[in-house]
Each structure stands twice: as C-alpha cells, then as structure tokens.
Amino acid sequence: MEKKEVKIAYHQAQSVDELAKEEKQLFHLAIEAMGNAYAPYSQFKVGCALLLANGEIVKGNNQENMAYPSGLCAERVALFSASANYPGVPVKILAVVAKPISADEDMTISPCGGCRQVMVEYERIQNEPIKIITGSPSGSIFITDNAHALLPLAFYDAGLSKK
C-alpha cells in the first residue's frame, strides 16, 4: 500500500487591511451579512458575501431552525441565492466570516464539509476556481485560490450511476 500526502496551500493575512480592494469590500459585506444571521440555537453567527463574474455581489448568512437539520449555512445561502438569481454566472470570490454571539474574542473559521463540497461542485459546474477568504472580523484571515484546496478528496460524480 502506497502512502500519499495531501497538502493545502493558502495565504494568511493578519488583518483585512492586507487584502486587495475587492476582497476587502467582500469581507466587510460578509461582516454586515453576519449581523443579520439567525442563530438562536448555536449562538454562532456566520456571514458570507460573494462576487459574481458580472460584478454582482450576493450575501448570505446562517439561518437556523428549531428542527435543527432545517437550517442552512451562510455559504450555501449565498451560493444557492446566486445560482437562483444569476443562473450560469460564475462565482469569482467568496468571503465568509463568523463570530460566537457571546464571545468577546474572535476566532478564525473555515467552512463546514457540506459547504466545501458545494463550493467544489460550483467550481466544477463553472469550470473556474473560486477564491475563498475565511476569517473573523478582527482576527487572522485565510485565503485559498480555489475550493478544492479546502476539500482535496472531494466527492465527484464519477462515482454516481449513469443511466
């Protein structure tokens, strides 16, 4: 049996000031979206903003529900909304931020596995990478050049039955 390694390449910024202009704008819009998150159960607010190839910006935030599986993450809210309202328009950059409601200290976050899988599929559909920016309002920020970097062993449709 051969052993292989998976490495993840990313950039790290110590603050939003190190980001490029459009990345900084998206990061601030993700913070704004985070403020409107509905997170009474987890007490963990998440906001997302994404830039489409046509220049449109779409925001999303986590939406929880008492019937726990019925909620949705901020990243998927934004991606699904973009796809519904701007079908076929590629996503260029996705910024996501989070903060526990009760914590004074920010924490660096990363999208959950389900959101990573959705991002990888959108990259496959649009045949273009999506730059992913993750972080907290005043903490470290991580940038990957594509969603595949966050989920190197993603599930692909090659394993699905074709009829």
C-alpha positions in Angstrom: 0.0 0.0 0.0 1.4 3.4 -1.0 1.2 6.3 1.4 0.3 9.7 0.0 0.1 13.1 1.5 -2.4 15.9 0.9 -1.1 19.4 1.3 -3.2 22.6 1.4 -1.8 25.8 0.0 -3.2 29.0 1.5 -2.2 32.6 2.2 -2.6 34.2 5.6 -3.3 37.8 6.3 -3.1 39.3 9.8 -5.9 41.8 9.1 -8.4 42.9 6.5 -6.0 45.8 5.6 -3.8 43.3 3.8 -6.5 42.2 1.3 -6.9 43.6 -2.2 -9.7 46.3 -2.6 -12.5 44.0 -3.9 -11.5 41.3 -1.3 -11.7 43.8 1.5 -15.1 45.0 0.2 -16.4 41.4 0.2 -15.0 40.8 3.7 -16.8 43.9 5.1 -20.1 42.8 3.3 -19.7 39.4 4.9 -19.4 41.0 8.3 -22.5 43.1 7.5 -24.4 39.9 6.5 -23.2 38.2 9.7 -25.1 40.8 11.7 -28.4 39.6 10.2 -27.8 35.9 10.8 -30.5 33.9 12.7 -28.5 31.8 15.2 -30.5 31.5 18.4 -29.5 27.8 18.9 -25.8 27.7 18.1 -25.2 31.3 19.2 -22.7 31.4 16.3 -23.3 34.0 13.6 -21.9 33.5 10.1 -22.0 35.9 7.1 -21.0 35.4 3.5 -20.5 37.6 0.5 -19.6 36.5 -3.0 -18.6 38.3 -6.1 -20.0 37.1 -9.4 -18.3 37.4 -12.8 -20.9 40.0 -13.8 -19.9 42.3 -10.9 -23.0 41.4 -8.8 -22.5 40.7 -5.1 -24.7 38.3 -3.2 -24.8 38.0 0.6 -26.0 35.2 2.8 -26.0 34.3 6.5 -26.7 31.2 8.6 -30.4 30.6 9.2 -31.1 28.1 12.0 -34.4 26.4 12.8 -35.7 24.6 15.8 -35.9 21.5 13.7 -32.0 21.5 13.5 -31.5 19.9 10.1 -33.8 22.5 8.5 -31.2 25.4 8.9 -28.7 26.4 6.3 -25.1 27.7 6.4 -24.3 31.2 5.2 -22.1 29.9 2.3 -24.9 27.8 0.9 -27.5 30.5 1.4 -25.3 32.9 -0.7 -24.3 30.3 -3.3 -27.9 29.0 -3.8 -29.3 32.5 -4.0 -26.7 33.5 -6.6 -27.5 30.4 -8.7 -31.2 31.1 -8.4 -31.0 34.8 -9.3 -28.0 34.8 -11.7 -28.0 31.3 -13.3 -24.9 30.4 -15.2 -22.9 33.4 -13.9 -19.6 32.2 -12.3 -18.6 32.9 -8.7 -15.2 34.6 -8.6 -14.6 35.2 -4.9 -16.4 34.0 -1.7 -15.7 35.7 1.7 -17.1 34.1 4.9 -16.7 35.4 8.5 -18.1 34.2 11.8 -18.2 35.1 15.5 -19.8 33.5 18.5 -22.5 35.8 19.8 -21.4 35.6 23.4 -17.6 35.7 22.9 -15.6 38.8 23.2 -12.8 37.2 21.2 -12.9 36.5 17.5 -12.0 33.1 16.1 -10.7 32.0 12.7 -13.3 29.8 11.0 -13.4 27.6 8.0 -16.4 26.3 6.0 -18.0 23.0 7.1 -17.6 19.9 5.0 -21.0 20.3 3.4 -20.3 23.9 2.2 -16.9 22.8 1.0 -18.5 20.1 -1.2 -21.0 22.6 -2.6 -18.2 25.0 -3.4 -16.2 22.3 -5.2 -19.3 21.4 -7.2 -19.8 25.0 -8.2 -16.2 25.2 -9.4 -16.8 22.0 -11.5 -20.0 23.4 -13.0 -18.5 26.8 -13.9 -15.1 25.2 -14.8 -13.4 28.0 -12.9 -11.9 28.3 -9.5 -13.5 30.3 -6.7 -11.1 32.2 -4.4 -12.1 31.5 -0.8 -11.5 34.1 2.0 -12.3 33.0 5.6 -11.8 34.7 8.9 -13.2 36.7 11.7 -14.0 40.4 11.9 -10.7 41.2 13.7 -8.6 38.0 13.5 -6.5 36.2 11.0 -7.7 35.7 7.5 -7.0 32.7 5.3 -7.2 32.8 1.5 -7.2 29.8 -0.8 -7.1 30.1 -4.6 -9.9 27.5 -5.0 -12.4 25.5 -3.0 -10.7 22.3 -4.0 -7.8 23.3 -1.7 -10.2 23.1 1.2 -11.5 19.7 0.2 -8.8 17.9 -1.7 -10.6 14.5 -1.6 -14.0 15.8 -2.6 -16.8 13.6 -3.8 -17.2 13.7 -7.6 -20.0 12.5 -9.9 -17.7 9.8 -11.4 -18.9 7.5 -8.6 -22.6 8.0 -9.4 -24.5 5.6 -11.5 -25.2 7.0 -15.0 -28.4 5.7 -16.6 
